[in-house]
Amino acid sequence: MMYRLTIVAVVVFMAGNALAYKVYRTDKGTPLRWYKSEVKMFYDYNGTKDIPGNAEWQAVNKSMDTWNAVDCNQPRLEPGGLKQDGKTGYWPHKDNYNLIRWVNHKDEWTQKYVGNEDVIAFTTVSYDLDTGEIYDADMDINDWNFDFGVDGSRSKYDVQNTVTHELGHVLGMDHSKDPDATMYYSANKGDINKRTLSRDDKDGLCYLYSKDWAHPDEGGTDVGEDIGSGSTGHGCTQGGGGNAGSWLLILLVMSVLLRTRKVQ
């Protein structure tokens, strides 16, 4: 038996307030978080056509350094190296890895994220339904419909700005109500404010990974045939497709997996 729940919400405005951060949770209310001290993110070899050389990956490294600098007990984000023809997804009994990739073809994007051409990036997190332990996180970036840069150009979407936000999702953070937070839902072309974490972002991360919280066994619990797991995908539209608006269409897809059969 398999269940699929799809929630679509159009968000117009949210006022900032104290404790504006949100974190992902299981249906039982357990926070989603990694049960290890280091999370390696691998990079798809192809990168983005918009940026020469490997400058996009240098920007990604800076995004990871930003989250690593928070003085809490969160896992350290580390570059795992390049993957030739890397694929997103979770394979519990295979050589699983967390991947960041730019999707360069419209057909490949629309087949996976039907009706979400204006979503600039989509992070999918796979986790245990009972414990909330995160097993895998993959990031798809919409390269066929958006232009990216690394120098804060007003005509492009900044890589470090975008990836810093998405890495918050990788760590278990949801969208914040604080408009000054990196985890706030919207941004425009040329925006570089999300490169730097706000107090709200740091408070949310330290709520998830407080200094009093000890990481369980590094290996975690393997997902066997009789252990349920789940996945949550979060699409983030920053400024809309090709314009500087600040509207956001969030597609939140939550799939319940039974006996490790993933429902897309």
C-alpha positions in Angstrom: 0.0 0.0 0.0 1.3 3.4 -0.9 0.1 6.9 -0.1 0.8 10.2 -1.8 0.0 13.7 -0.5 0.5 16.8 -2.6 0.1 20.2 -1.1 0.2 23.3 -3.3 0.2 26.7 -1.7 0.5 30.2 -3.2 2.3 32.4 -0.6 1.7 36.2 -0.9 3.1 37.8 2.2 4.4 36.8 5.6 5.4 39.3 8.3 8.5 38.7 10.2 8.3 38.0 13.9 10.3 36.4 16.8 11.1 32.7 16.2 10.1 33.0 12.6 12.1 29.9 11.6 10.4 26.6 10.8 11.9 23.1 10.5 10.7 20.1 8.7 8.9 17.4 10.8 7.6 14.0 10.4 3.8 13.4 10.6 4.4 12.5 14.3 6.1 15.9 14.9 9.7 14.7 15.1 12.2 17.2 13.6 14.1 16.0 10.5 17.8 16.1 11.0 21.0 14.3 10.1 22.3 11.7 12.6 25.9 12.1 11.6 28.7 14.7 12.1 29.6 15.2 8.4 27.4 15.4 5.2 29.2 15.2 1.9 27.7 17.0 -1.1 28.8 15.8 -4.5 28.8 18.0 -7.6 27.6 17.0 -11.0 30.5 17.2 -13.4 28.6 19.2 -16.0 27.9 22.2 -13.8 26.2 25.2 -15.4 26.8 26.6 -18.9 26.4 30.2 -17.5 29.7 30.3 -15.6 33.1 29.5 -17.1 35.5 27.2 -15.3 34.5 25.9 -11.9 33.5 29.2 -10.3 30.0 27.8 -9.6 31.5 25.1 -7.3 33.6 27.7 -5.5 30.5 29.6 -4.8 28.8 26.4 -3.5 31.8 25.8 -1.2 31.3 29.3 0.2 27.6 28.4 0.9 28.6 25.4 2.8 31.2 27.4 4.8 28.4 29.8 5.8 26.4 27.1 7.5 29.5 25.4 8.9 30.4 28.6 10.7 27.4 28.5 13.0 28.4 27.6 16.5 26.0 24.7 17.1 26.1 20.9 16.8 25.1 20.6 13.2 26.8 18.2 10.8 29.6 19.8 8.8 28.9 20.2 5.1 31.8 19.0 3.0 32.5 18.8 -0.8 32.5 15.2 -1.9 34.0 15.8 -5.4 32.6 15.7 -8.9 30.3 13.0 -10.2 30.2 12.1 -13.9 26.6 11.9 -15.0 25.4 12.1 -11.4 21.8 11.2 -10.6 19.5 12.5 -7.9 17.6 10.0 -5.8 18.0 7.7 -2.8 19.2 4.1 -3.1 19.3 2.6 0.5 21.1 -0.6 -0.6 23.5 1.0 -3.1 26.3 3.6 -3.1 24.1 6.5 -2.2 25.3 10.1 -2.4 24.0 13.6 -2.0 24.1 15.5 -5.3 23.9 19.1 -6.4 23.3 19.5 -10.1 22.2 22.0 -12.7 19.5 20.7 -15.0 20.3 22.0 -18.5 17.4 20.5 -20.5 13.7 21.5 -20.3 12.4 18.0 -20.9 14.4 16.5 -18.1 13.2 19.2 -15.7 9.5 19.1 -16.7 9.3 15.3 -16.7 10.4 15.3 -13.0 8.7 18.5 -11.9 5.5 18.8 -13.9 4.1 22.3 -14.0 7.0 23.8 -12.1 9.0 25.5 -14.9 9.4 28.7 -12.8 10.9 26.9 -9.8 14.5 27.9 -9.7 15.7 25.0 -7.4 14.2 21.9 -5.9 15.7 20.1 -2.9 14.5 16.7 -2.0 15.2 15.2 1.5 14.7 11.5 2.3 14.2 10.6 5.9 13.0 7.9 8.4 9.2 8.3 9.1 9.7 7.5 12.8 13.0 9.0 13.9 13.2 11.9 11.4 16.7 10.8 10.5 17.8 12.3 7.1 19.4 9.7 4.8 19.8 11.7 1.6 19.4 15.2 0.2 19.6 16.2 -3.5 19.4 19.6 -5.1 18.2 20.2 -8.7 18.8 23.7 -10.0 16.8 25.0 -13.0 19.5 26.0 -15.5 17.5 25.8 -18.7 15.1 28.6 -17.5 17.3 30.8 -15.4 20.7 32.6 -15.8 23.2 32.2 -13.0 26.2 34.3 -12.0 28.7 34.5 -9.1 29.5 38.2 -9.1 26.2 39.6 -7.8 25.1 40.8 -11.3 21.7 42.5 -11.2 20.7 40.5 -14.4 21.4 37.0 -13.0 20.5 34.8 -10.1 23.4 34.5 -7.7 24.7 31.0 -7.1 25.9 31.5 -3.6 22.6 33.2 -2.7 20.5 30.4 -4.1 22.6 27.5 -2.8 22.9 28.9 0.7 19.1 28.9 0.9 18.8 25.4 -0.5 21.4 24.0 1.9 19.2 25.2 4.7 16.6 22.7 3.4 19.3 20.0 3.1 20.0 20.5 6.9 16.2 20.3 7.7 15.2 23.9 7.7 11.8 25.0 6.2 11.0 28.5 5.0 11.1 31.3 7.5 8.6 34.1 8.1 11.4 36.6 8.6 12.0 38.6 5.4 15.6 39.2 6.4 16.4 35.5 6.8 18.3 33.4 4.3 15.4 30.9 4.6 12.8 33.4 3.6 10.9 32.2 0.6 11.6 34.9 -2.1 14.5 36.7 -3.7 15.1 38.7 -6.9 17.8 38.7 -9.5 21.0 40.2 -8.2 20.1 39.4 -4.6 23.1 38.5 -2.5 21.5 39.0 1.0 20.9 35.3 1.5 24.7 34.7 1.3 24.8 35.7 5.0 22.7 34.0 7.7 20.5 36.1 9.9 19.9 35.5 13.6 16.7 33.7 12.8 18.5 31.2 10.5 21.1 30.5 13.2 18.5 30.1 15.9 16.6 27.6 13.7 19.7 25.6 13.0 20.7 25.6 16.7 17.2 24.5 17.6 17.7 21.4 15.4 21.3 20.8 16.4 21.7 22.2 19.9 25.0 21.7 21.7 23.1 19.5 24.1 22.0 17.2 21.3 24.3 14.3 20.7 24.5 12.6 17.3 23.6 8.9 17.5 25.7 6.3 15.9 27.5 7.6 12.8 26.1 4.8 10.7 22.5 5.6 11.6 19.8 3.0 11.0 19.9 1.3 7.7 16.5 1.3 5.9 15.5 -2.3 5.6 12.6 -3.8 3.8 10.3 -3.5 6.8 11.3 0.1 7.8 9.3 3.0 6.4 11.0 6.1 5.1 9.7 9.3 3.6 10.8 12.1 1.3 9.9 15.8 1.2 10.6 18.0 -1.8 10.7 21.7 -1.6 10.6 23.9 -4.7 11.9 27.5 -4.3 11.0 30.2 -6.8 13.1 33.2 -6.4 11.7 36.2 -8.3 9.8 34.0 -10.8 10.7 33.0 -14.3 12.8 35.8 -15.8 11.3 38.7 -13.9 12.0 40.5 -10.7 8.7 39.8 -9.0 8.7 38.4 -5.5 5.7 36.0 -5.8 6.3 32.4 -4.9 4.5 29.2 -5.9 5.6 26.5 -3.4 5.1 22.9 -4.4 5.5 20.7 -1.4 5.3 17.0 -2.2 5.4 14.5 0.7 5.5 10.9 -0.2 5.1 8.0 2.2 7.4 5.1 1.3 6.6 1.6 2.6 9.1 -1.1 2.2 11.5 1.4 0.6 9.5 1.8 -2.5 9.7 5.4 -3.5 6.6 7.2 -4.7 7.5 10.0 -7.1 
